[in-house]
Each structure stands twice: as structure tokens, then as C-alpha cells.
């Protein structure tokens, strides 16, 4: 019995180590310290966490250049579409769709971002490479432009301190009023997609922050559905403290730190509509 217990313990430890290593990040393209790869590897489309991809804002995509941080990339083109582990991630992968003239079928492209040792983006690749042509289409002359321009992109941010009590996930009355006004504005549009993304500050454990951000995103999405937004267009997710917009010194007192980090506690709504 003692030998069996030791054997089971060994199995559990091995499983824990394997899971930990996986969560610490993967680097299938063997991205070097400068954010480059001689043999980039694109993931299989069916393995995406968002297999439907997204119609990226081309103007934002043109602004993607070497030297951007992860929060800056997130603001321009959103979260990656594949599960890229939690820490020390060197690659982000996307599935982008672009309208094509003369057909309702979009052009489907994979897009890879590679980061250097300082978590700064240095390399960007398309698969197939011909997809890069969408960045060169003249907005006045390109046949794709009229279709792209019809899409409307709206970003709304709910500050968590006004939407929720600290550490809670129940919407306050003022947040409900704001969301009611927001959904009324959507009534005259054809909504294609609503991304609801919950964020926290760094106070607390990463796991607790991730759970709280997910709960807050779910609270907002549930309220939108109750107001008449179709569930099929909503995608709610929490990202914990992964994408801060405010950095604060560690030496602050706890109340001062909570106040300083308040912009990071937020729920973002990204709407694509016609």
C-alpha cells in the first residue's frame, strides 16, 4: 500500500509539473531574443479558441509596427485567437477575415506576432503571404474599401469602480443605466459581434483576478442579453491583470495603490455592427 501511495504521488507530481510547464508558455517557432524566427510555425485553424476569427479594422492593422507592447497590440487588434498559455508567451496568433469583391466569402488569413525577450513585438507575419496586400489597398481605389467602411467599430469602457463594488461582480444601478443607454443605441444597427472583456488590477492572486474578471464580463454580457442583445453575437471573457493601462509603484500604501490602479479595473465592450 505504501509503494502504491508513493507511485500515485509520483504521477500527481509529474502531472503538476507538466501542466505548469505548459502554462508557462510555448514557443513552437523558436522565437529568438530579438523576436525573430527562421522557421515560424502557424497553428492549425481548428485549434483556435475563436475558430470564427474576426474582421479586423484594417486601419488599426496598418498601425501595427515593431516596438509595440502587448497592451498596445491588444488595443489595436484585440486578444489572440489561440490559447497561448499564461506566462512568457513569445507568439500571438490570429485569424483575420477580409471582404472580397464579387463574393460573399471572405479572404481568411492567419497573422502571427512574435515578441522579443522584453515582451515587445518585433515581427509580424501573414499566412498566406499574399494576405499582406490588404494593407496596401488604397482606401479610395480598392474594391474592398466600400465593404470595409460599412462596418462600424464601437469601443465602450465601464470602469469597475463605478460598475462594481471592490472585489465584487454584481452590477451597480449606475452601470445598469449606462448599459441600458448603450443597448438602445444598438437597436438601430445590425450587430455582428460584441466582445465583453473583463480586467482587474494586479492586487491579489493571478487566479483570483482571472476568476473575478470572468465573472464581471459574464455579469455584463448577461445584462446585455436581458436587454435584447442576441446571445450568439456576444463573446465574454476575463483576462485578469494581463493588460494593464496604468503602472503604479510598489512602495505605495494599500489605499493609495488601490486608487492608483483603478483605471486597470474595467470591463471593455467592443462592438462590430453595420
C-alpha positions in Angstrom: 0.0 0.0 0.0 2.9 2.4 0.8 4.5 1.7 -2.5 1.2 2.3 -4.3 0.8 5.6 -2.5 4.3 6.7 -3.5 3.6 5.7 -7.1 0.3 7.7 -7.2 2.1 10.7 -5.6 4.8 10.5 -8.3 2.1 10.5 -11.0 0.4 13.5 -9.5 3.7 15.4 -9.2 4.5 14.6 -12.8 1.1 15.8 -14.0 1.5 19.0 -12.0 5.0 19.7 -13.4 3.7 19.1 -17.0 0.8 21.4 -16.5 2.9 24.1 -15.0 5.4 23.9 -17.9 2.6 24.2 -20.4 1.1 27.2 -18.6 4.5 28.9 -18.6 4.3 29.5 -22.3 5.1 27.8 -25.6 7.5 28.8 -28.4 6.8 26.5 -31.3 8.5 28.9 -33.7 11.6 29.1 -31.6 11.5 32.8 -31.5 14.9 34.2 -30.5 15.7 37.0 -28.1 15.2 39.6 -30.8 11.7 38.5 -31.7 12.7 36.7 -34.9 12.3 33.2 -36.2 13.9 31.4 -39.1 11.1 28.8 -39.2 7.8 30.3 -38.0 5.1 27.8 -37.2 1.4 28.7 -37.6 -1.1 26.8 -35.5 -3.9 24.7 -37.1 -7.1 26.7 -37.6 -9.3 24.2 -35.9 -7.2 24.6 -32.7 -8.2 28.2 -32.3 -10.2 29.4 -29.3 -12.0 31.6 -31.8 -12.4 29.5 -34.9 -14.6 32.1 -36.5 -11.8 34.6 -36.4 -12.6 38.3 -36.7 -13.0 41.1 -39.3 -10.1 43.2 -38.1 -10.1 47.0 -38.5 -7.6 47.4 -41.4 -6.7 51.0 -40.4 -5.7 49.6 -36.9 -3.8 46.8 -38.6 -1.7 49.3 -40.6 -0.6 50.9 -37.3 0.9 47.6 -36.1 4.7 48.2 -36.3 7.8 46.8 -34.5 8.2 48.1 -30.9 4.6 47.8 -29.7 3.8 46.3 -26.3 1.2 43.7 -25.6 -1.3 46.2 -24.2 -0.8 48.4 -27.3 -1.4 45.4 -29.6 -4.4 44.4 -27.7 -5.9 47.9 -28.1 -5.3 47.8 -31.9 -6.2 44.2 -32.9 -7.6 42.5 -29.8 -6.7 39.4 -28.0 -5.1 36.5 -29.9 -7.4 33.8 -31.2 -5.5 30.8 -29.9 -4.8 29.7 -26.3 -1.3 31.0 -26.0 -0.7 29.8 -22.4 -0.3 32.3 -19.5 3.3 33.4 -19.0 6.4 34.1 -21.0 4.4 33.9 -24.3 6.5 34.7 -27.3 3.9 34.3 -30.0 0.4 35.6 -30.6 -1.7 34.1 -33.4 -4.9 35.4 -35.1 -7.4 34.5 -37.7 -8.4 37.6 -39.7 -11.1 37.8 -42.4 -11.3 40.4 -45.1 -14.2 41.1 -47.5 -13.6 40.3 -51.2 -15.2 42.0 -54.2 -17.7 39.9 -56.2 -18.3 37.3 -53.5 -19.7 36.9 -50.0 -16.9 34.6 -49.0 -14.2 36.5 -47.1 -10.4 36.0 -47.5 -9.2 34.1 -44.5 -5.7 34.9 -43.3 -3.6 33.8 -40.3 -1.5 36.5 -38.6 1.4 35.9 -36.2 3.1 38.3 -33.8 6.5 37.5 -32.3 7.9 39.1 -29.2 11.5 39.7 -28.0 12.8 38.9 -24.5 11.3 42.2 -23.3 7.8 41.3 -24.4 8.0 43.8 -27.2 6.6 42.8 -30.6 9.2 42.8 -33.3 7.9 40.6 -36.1 4.6 40.2 -37.9 3.8 37.5 -40.5 0.8 36.6 -42.7 -0.2 33.2 -43.9 -0.5 33.0 -46.9 1.9 35.9 -47.5 -0.4 37.3 -50.2 -2.7 38.4 -47.4 -0.3 41.3 -46.7 -1.7 43.0 -49.8 -4.8 44.1 -47.8 -2.5 46.7 -46.1 -1.6 48.3 -49.4 -5.1 48.7 -50.8 -5.9 52.4 -51.5 -9.0 53.3 -49.5 -10.4 55.3 -52.4 -9.5 52.9 -55.3 -9.6 49.4 -53.7 -12.7 47.4 -54.4 -12.6 46.1 -50.8 -12.8 49.6 -49.3 -16.6 50.2 -49.6 -17.4 47.0 -47.8 -14.9 47.6 -45.0 -16.1 51.1 -44.4 -19.7 49.9 -43.8 -18.5 48.2 -40.7 -18.7 50.3 -37.5 -16.5 49.7 -34.6 -17.5 51.0 -31.2 -15.5 50.7 -28.0 -17.0 51.4 -24.6 -15.3 51.1 -21.3 -17.0 50.6 -17.9 -14.8 51.5 -15.0 -15.2 48.7 -12.5 -15.1 51.1 -9.5 -18.3 52.7 -10.7 -19.8 49.5 -12.1 -19.0 47.1 -9.2 -18.1 47.2 -5.6 -14.5 46.4 -4.9 -13.9 42.7 -5.4 -17.5 42.0 -6.4 -19.2 41.0 -9.6 -22.7 42.5 -9.1 -23.6 45.4 -11.4 -24.3 48.7 -9.6 -27.5 50.6 -10.6 -25.5 53.3 -12.4 -23.8 50.7 -14.5 -27.1 49.2 -15.4 -28.4 52.6 -16.5 -25.3 53.1 -18.7 -25.7 49.7 -20.3 -29.4 50.3 -20.9 -28.5 53.5 -22.8 -25.8 51.6 -24.7 -28.2 48.8 -25.8 -30.7 51.4 -27.0 -28.0 52.8 -29.3 -27.6 49.4 -30.8 -31.3 49.0 -31.7 -30.9 50.8 -35.0 -27.9 48.7 -36.0 -27.2 45.1 -37.2 -24.8 43.9 -34.5 -22.3 41.4 -35.8 -20.2 40.9 -32.7 -20.0 42.1 -29.1 -16.8 41.4 -27.2 -17.1 41.8 -23.4 -13.6 41.7 -21.8 -13.2 41.9 -18.0 -10.0 43.3 -16.5 -8.6 43.6 -12.9 -5.7 45.2 -11.3 -2.7 43.2 -10.0 -3.8 43.2 -6.3 -4.5 39.6 -5.2 -3.5 36.3 -6.8 -3.5 35.8 -10.6 -6.1 33.0 -10.3 -8.4 35.1 -8.2 -8.1 38.1 -10.5 -8.8 35.9 -13.6 -11.9 34.5 -12.0 -13.2 37.9 -10.9 -12.6 39.3 -14.4 -14.5 36.4 -15.9 -17.4 36.9 -13.5 -17.6 40.6 -14.3 -17.6 40.0 -18.0 -20.3 37.4 -17.6 -22.4 39.9 -15.5 -22.2 42.5 -18.2 -23.0 40.0 -21.0 -25.9 38.6 -19.1 -27.3 42.1 -18.7 -26.9 42.8 -22.4 -28.8 39.6 -23.2 -31.6 40.6 -20.8 -31.8 43.9 -22.7 -32.3 42.1 -26.0 -28.8 41.6 -27.5 -28.6 38.2 -29.2 -26.5 35.7 -27.2 -24.9 34.4 -30.4 -23.1 37.7 -31.1 -21.7 38.1 -27.6 -18.3 36.7 -26.5 -17.5 37.3 -22.9 -14.0 36.6 -21.4 -11.9 37.7 -18.5 -8.2 38.3 -18.7 -7.3 39.2 -15.1 -4.5 41.7 -14.8 -2.8 40.7 -18.0 -3.4 44.0 -19.9 -2.9 47.0 -17.5 -3.2 50.6 -18.7 -1.7 52.1 -15.6 1.5 51.2 -13.8 1.9 52.2 -10.1 4.9 52.0 -7.7 5.0 49.1 -5.2 6.0 51.4 -2.4 2.6 53.0 -2.1 0.3 52.3 0.8 -2.5 49.9 0.1 -5.3 52.6 -0.2 -3.1 54.7 -2.5 -2.2 51.7 -4.6 -5.9 50.7 -5.0 -6.7 54.2 -6.1 -3.7 54.4 -8.5 -4.6 51.1 -10.1 -8.3 51.9 -10.6 -8.1 52.5 -14.4 -7.0 48.9 -14.8 -10.2 47.6 -13.2 -12.5 47.8 -16.1 -14.9 46.0 -18.5 -14.4 46.7 -22.2 -17.1 46.3 -24.8 -16.0 46.1 -28.4 -18.9 46.2 -30.9 -18.8 45.4 -34.6 -22.0 46.4 -36.3 -23.5 47.6 -39.7 
